[in-house]
């Protein structure tokens, strides 16, 4: 009887297929995409222990996330930002932001000119112009009052900023924690 190898010693030739059970007890192979990423469909249940993700990104496209727990800890906070420069000599209401999904948000306003600027935050339940209501008016008089951080006093789903200047330049930054 010849002495044949029963084991291939070339590591790149060694492959394993992993199977799992479905809800009816059927045995099915786990599915990966062409890059080797595990494809998961349906519901993922963790009944005990901890799920830890070291680095990387979690992307949820469509659907929803339900967390049933006494506490949830999120280390790090996602943020978003926008920027606009106003140079018009007339009232301008732009930089309309959907603030309904923001944890906290604020506007940084910088009047870089020698002209006085009047800044007004407005809130609304929709993006329709007629629904926006004033939520505080601030006057930035240069040079000592040329910078301000503004926050709304009242909550509605949308916030916009209106700037009126006599011809100067006003920079507005919007920052939010998601």
ZIZI-V785025 format. One record per helix or strand. SS is the DSSP state (a for helix, b for strand). FROM is the first residue (numbers start at 1). LEN is the number of residues. If there is no record, write none. Layout:
((SS;FROM;LEN) (SS;FROM;LEN))
This chain:
((a;11;3) (b;19;3) (b;27;3) (b;31;2) (b;38;2) (b;79;8) (b;92;7) (b;104;8) (b;117;8) (a;129;3) (b;133;8) (b;147;4) (b;158;8) (b;170;8))
